[in-house]
């Protein structure tokens, strides 16, 4: 059984990066506000926050299962991925890294299900679960690029149709749950602190993009260059 500890950390990190990126940040702030301020008590906020995480995780896991299983179960494609997975992953990581560095812009890559205003008059664990699921489906350029351009190819290469997508989902939801509990405890600075995380996003994004480009280039040199040069 292959060791997926490094891919697992990478998947979780991609989820965290998604959570603090400017585009998903708006829906996450809405979730923090709803869970933390519309519920009575930190305990209830904790359970609702975990429900929100579960909703996001479930959607990303199911979507990943369908996509990855579809890729690896296609006739001949599974063997192709096993044989050329590293050659494919290298250029994909470079492309994803260049996107994070804003060298490549994919503003058209935005789709999903709107739902920010559907939960204003509802409270509790089930609405929080549904909110997480709906917000997970609201892909914007950043979340779509990280999920479809980096996470799914990585999951396909590692033959991890559920675990890696689920870890990505957990990463996208955990900051919301944590800050919702902080807000429920009455710490008014929680929202401002979450806003301040957006300032750190640029540094995190650039560092991650540089790592992606570096790893992708290394994979290309190791697995593609010998094929081209006949080495």
N, C-alpha and C positions, 0 to 999 in steps of 0.2 A: 504494500500500500504506500503510495507516494507521500512524502512529507509535505503538508500544505501549511506549515506554520508561518512561513514567510508570506505566501499568498493570502493567508487568513489575516495577518496584520495589515497587509496592503489593502485588502477589501474593507476592513474596518476603518482604516485611515482615509480611504476614498469617501466613505460615508461621512466621517467627521468633516472632511473638507467640503463636501456638498452642503452640510448643515450650516456652515458659516459663510458660504459664498453669497454674494449680494442678491442674486435672483431668488434662491430658496429662502433667504433670510426673512423676507417679508412674510411668507406663510408660516415660518417657524415662530416669528414674533407674535403673529396672530394666535398660534397655538399656545404659546407661553401665556399670553394675556387671558385666553379663554380658560385654560386649565388652572392657572395660578390664582386668578382674581374672581372667577365666577363660581368657585367651589369653596365650601367651608372646611378649613382645616388642612394642615400639611399632609395628614394621612390619606385623606380623600384625593388630594392633589397628586400624591405619589402613585396611588393605584390608577388614577386617570392618566397620569403621565406614562405609566408602564403600558396602559392600554393603547395609548397613542403610538408608542414604540412598537407594540405588537402589530398594530394596523399597518404601519409602514413596512415592518419586517415581513409580514405575510404577503403583501403585494409584491415586494421585490423578490421574495423567495419563489412565489408561484410564477412570476414572469420569468425569472431566471431559469427555473425548472423547464418551462415550456421552450424557451429559446435554446438553452444548452442541450437539452435532450433532443430537440429538433436538429441541432447541428451534429451531435455525435452519433445519432441513430440513422442519419441519412446514409444510403448505400455508398460505400467507399469514402465518405467524408470523415468518418471516425478514424480510419487508417491514415487519411491525408493529414488530419490534425495532429495525430500522434507523431507522424513522420516530419511534418513541416511546421509544427506548432511554434517552435522557437523562431523560425524564419518569418512567420506571419506576425508574431507578437512584437518582434523588434520594431518594424515600421509603424505598427499601431501605437506602441508606447511613445515613439518619437512624435507621431501626429498628435497624440493626446497631450504630450508635454508642450508642444508648440502652441496648442490651444490654450493651455493653462498660462503660458507665457504671453498670450495675446498676440502671438505672431500670426496665428491662423484664427479667423473669426467665423463663427457659424451661427450668426444671428437668426437664420431661418429655422434652426433646430430647436423648435419650441412647440410643444403640444401637450395635451392632457385634458383633465377634467377639472373645471373650475369648481370651487366650493367654499371659498373663504367666508361667504356670508350665510351659509346654510346652517350654521351651528349656533347662531346667536341666542336662540331661544330654547336651547336644549342643554341639559347638563348630565353629567354622569359618565360611567365607564364606557357604555356602549357608544354614545355619541363621540367620545374621545377616540375609541377604536375606529369608528367610521371616518372620523376626521383624519386620522393617520393614513388610512387607506386612500382616501380621496386626494390628500395632499401628495402622497407618493406618486399618484398617477399624473400629477400636474408637472410634467417635465418642462424644464427651461433649458437653454443651451448648455449651461454648466452641468446640471444633473444628468441630462441626456448624454452628453459627451463622456462624462465619467462612468456612467452606468453601461451604456451600449458600446462605447469606444474603448473602455479600459477594463471594466469589471467583467462583462460577458465574455470577451475573448480570453481573459485570464481564467475564468471559471470553466470555459470549454477546454482550455489547455490542460487544466488540472482535473478534468472530469468531475467537477464539484458543482452539480446543478442546483443544490439547495444551500449548502453551508456558506459558501462565499457570498452569494446574493443576500442571504439572511444576515450575515455579518455587516454587509454594506447597509442594510436597512437599520440594523441596531445602531450603527454609527450615525446615521442621519437623524435618529430619534432621541438618543440618550441626552444630548445637550438640552433639548426641549423639556424633557422630563425633569432634569436636574434644576433648570432655571424656573420651571413652573413651581416646584416645591419651595425654592427660595422665595419666589414671589408670594406664595401662599403663607409663608412664615411672616410676612409683613415687611420684608426688607425691600424698601422702595427702590434701592439702588440696583436691584436685580435686572430690571429692564434696561437701565443705562449701561450696566456691565455687559449685557448681551450685545447691545449696540456697539460697545467698544471692541467686542470680539471681531467685528467687521473690519476694524482698522488693522488687526493682526492678520486678517485673511490674505491680504496682498503678499505679506512675507511668506506665509504658509504656502500660498498658491505658487509663488515663484520658486520656492525651494522644492516643492513637489514636482513642478514642471521640469526643473533642472535635473532632478533625479530620474524622472521618466525619460527624458532625452538621453541622459547618460547611460541608463540601463538598456534602453532601446538601441543605442549606438553600439554598446558592448555586444548585445545579442546579434546585431547585424554583422559586426566584425567577426564574431566567433562562428556564426552559423550560415551567413550568406556569402561573405567574402571568399571563404574557401571554395564554395560552389562556383562562384564567378571566375576565380583565378585558377580553378582546377587543382587547388591544394588539398 
